[in-house]
Amino acid sequence: MLELKNITYIVHDEKTNEERAVLKNINVKFPENKLTVITGQNGSGKSTLIKLIMGIISPTSGEIIYNGKNITNLSINERANLGITIALQQPVRFKGLTVKNLLDVASEKSNKISDACEYLSKVGLCAKNYLNRELDSTLSGGELKRIELAISLAKGGELYLFDEPEAGIDLWSFDSLVDLFKTLNDKTVIIVSHQEKIIEEADYLLIIENDGYKMGKKDEIYSILKPEPICKKLGGQNE
Amino acid sequence: MNSIDKELLKSISDLHSVPEGSFNIRKNGECLERRSTSDIEIISKEDKSGIDIIVHKGVKNKSVHIPVIITVGDLTDVVYNDFYIEEDADVLIVAGCGIHNPTGEESRHDGVHTFHLQKNSKVKYVEKHLGTGLGGKVLNPLTKIFMEKNSYFEMETLQLGGVTYSKRDTEAVLEDNAKVIIKEKILTTENNEAITNFDVLLKGKNSHVQVTSRSVAKGESKQVFQSNIIGENSSFGHVECDGILLDNAQIISIPKIDAKCPEASLVHEAAIGKIAGEQLIKLMSLGLSHEEAENLIIKGYLS
């Protein structure tokens, strides 16, 4: 399905004027039609990995293989058209473009209220109230985040990348979000998350730390994590 | 009317046929067709080129269309239109100018529009400008708006490419509780140049102005946006100028806000830059090419 071969991503640190490896020699196979959660400390390179898979940035070295094809040099839209779908950590605002405009682009059709309802209701929004809203500063961060998820559902695909989908979603019950991921059980889903509830739903876990990474079935990786409260393990204070 | 006339009319005033109510269609410097009604009278000026449009007291939910089309080269059309909006009237005015220049010679339309809004009157004024064909297509609209107490004026001005040079001057004087809302959208390409000046005098108590300008400059084109809002009384003024820049184009925004009263609240916001990379990334992640994404962002921005 998706395989990362020897992926290294190096950035130039302007403060120290030195090269710094954000990701180094990552070799991971993401199992098909399974939910893999990527977790790890802030700054460990989780979002970087998602951006590399989508083609938003290019690896310094290494290869990305998708369905047996080397996609390392393909553009974002070429990857999108192969069935890779992303919901960004920070949804983008557009002056003058509406929720309907983006749903239409994503689903390649003109959506009526009933069509849009299918996508928006899954993220707890009413199509009637949102379809003609502009994706501008009149929408709250939480609303934009839900709309971002709805747009990814409208696009569809075989491989979903969700970068911290829970961030900013306060009022909507967490269970609904988890249920949403469960409906994608015939797809390959990769979620970057710190939330234990989402981690618990994972089939596989990829833990990225500053000094390396571990990938395996959730229970195997979980047992390594469990002796310490997960939050503490990830650098937090809560038990 | 031939097919070019019809196409221009459709583009600038969404007219597919002769409109309802009062209208005046001007072609190549002369009146092509007109209908004057008892609610909205249209009278030719005797001393110069142009018309007086009188919207009578209390007339509500009516519209008047006054499009101008030019389909020849080497023509300078200067026209003076005066609008008298009587007390309590509420009207939609659709103007605009479409130039199709078939020759290399310059075609030019200078429309001087003066609005006199009596108290409690309300106007929505829509003005679209378009240029097609060869040669220079020059438009210099001058709009003057005099607003009595409690009057309301909303102006939407749209220039979506093909106009080689435009200088758009808008002046407004507002009495007590008068409110003016101006929305301007301009697209320039190639070597086009578009200059916009807004001069608004907030003379009356609780007078209110909001100017929103969105512009896209492509190619080697240049746009200059200049606004001058003077608050003489307890008043509110907000000017917002956003520009998207592509290729080697240039946008200049020159704000001036001049408060002469401590109760005047005047704000100017301006932001000019290229299309945000994150917007392109988002649309490309939905399957659009770089060019398709860019076009959609611009289309939305100017919609």
Interface residues (C-beta under 8 A of the other chain):
Chain A: M54 I56 S75 I76 N77 A80 N81 T85 I86 L88 Q90 V92 F94 K95 G96 L97 T98 N101 L102 V105 A106 E108 I151 K155
Chain B: R214 D242 A276 E278 Q279 I281 K282 L283 M284 S285 L286 G287 L288 S289 H290 A293 L296 I297 K299 G300 Y301 L302 S303
